[in-house]
Amino acid sequence: MQSTLVIGLGKTGWSCVKFLKQQGIAVCVIDTRTSPPYLQQLQKAYPDVEYYCGAWPEQLFMREFVDIVISPGLAGHDPMLQRFLVKNNHFIGDIELFAHYVRAPVVAITGSNGKSSVTTLLGQVAKQVGVQVAVGGNLGTPILELLHQDVELYILELSSFQLETTYSLKPKVAALLNTSPDHMDRYASFEEYQDAKARIFLNSDYQVYHHEEHWLKDKYINIIKNNSVLFGVNSNSNLDIEKQVQDNQWRLIKGQNQGEFWLGQGDQKIVNTRLMTLFGQHHFENALAVLAISDLLKFPMHVVTDQIRSFTGLPHRCELVDVLNNVYWFNDSKATNIGAAIASIQSVGEQTKNKVVLLAGGQGKSADFTSLEQSVKRFTRVVIVFGEDAEQLQQCLSPWVCVMRTHSLATAVAMAATVAQSGDSVLLAPACASFDMFENFEARGEAFIHEVRRQRS
């Protein structure tokens, strides 16, 4: 009996093993780590499963498998993994497995930034509407653990890594929120990264995407159909929303009063931004995406607008941690790439009367930090850098702003408390991954909150 090979025994790999065994499918599991996170669970639950940890036997590369399932953190172009393709067609991921079994409609959401917030908010809307909804994918619970016959709608956050190994998913609505350079340590070019993101539109009924992602229409005209819906705030100047790309575009609309803006479609005003809990362009963009998707799903608009107004955001995403000596401390540890950091700097910078003291650093993922120039020049007083790529950040940013370098997040917070002036905002928006110092961005955010609270004592 041929087996399905599962490569990687982390959270996603373990969910694949459990699901496959539940379907009565023979499984072989491999991992380069000698003691992967779920090895004990595997040994206890399925003592009969064939597995190899650490070194892999040579004959394994010449076996034919029913499928080869790889975890999203593994790059399929890795030379060692490529050896499996001598006898096998391609790699699949957990989302492709899910696609083979799912029966309910699917909303699929991707983007460099904002996808967790949009996925979460849309899930809250669906629950308030009364839909039996399951929310997962790259967010929270692995999607295979959410497969259930009672689910009426799946809302999935999908990463570019997951989309690389997804072929037959058929979303009712597929949304690409935005793209900015990220994971350049994995992709040969920004275009290759965008190509991975665009895979979300394969086999989709409706496509939702930001109107500034012009490359989609040019390059993917065969999959961007007449059913596409655009959204977005123009970024050519601060809240410059006079240009309307298409009649049904979801956009920001000027109100009659000074400084009044509405979220709406075409010329129809729907949500007054003054009534939203969250303020700032990237929050408006997220809300517009939710409006666009909800409209396609025919959700009652009064339910959608209520949820948008009351949404408080997710932890570690531009959250106000404390106000100390009239200095505002913001935690945006989730800003793990340059695009997210720029959005965060602009959002906080536009709200504060004074300047931003920016804390940035970590693993840069081969990013080009010069893209931060305009935001840093306009909004920051000082940038304090730390972590693995601190030197590169310092070299890139020092021509435009005062840059201070330190060895840890704790000392960065202490330095920020010293240089921040009354009315300033201190913002953790690292523009980098956290894995050089922390287990994940959540751990980095919690460490920041801890250090800020120490300043109070």
Secondary structure, DSSP 8 states (H G I E B T S, - for coil): ---EEEE--SHHHHHHHHHHHHTT--EEEEESSSS-TTHHHHHHH-TT-EEEESS--GGGGG---S-EEE-TTS-TT-HHHHGGGGTS--EE-HHHHHHHH--S-EEEEE-SSSHHHHHHHHHHHHHHHT--EEEEESSSS-GGGG--TT--EEEEE--HHHHHT--S---SEEEE-------TTTSSSHHHHHHHHHGGGTT-SEEEEETT-HHHHHH-TTTS-TTEEEE----SSTT-----SSTT-EEEEE-SSTT-EEEEETTEEEEEGGG-SS-SHHHHHHHHHHHHHHHHTT--HHHHHHHHHH----TTSSEEEEEETTEEEEE-TT--SHHHHHHHHHHHHHH-SS-EEEEEESB-TT--GGGGHHHHHHHEEEEEEESTTHHHHHHHHTTTSEEEE-S-HHHHHHHHHHH--TT-EEEE--SSBSTTTSSSHHHHHHHHHHHHHHHH-
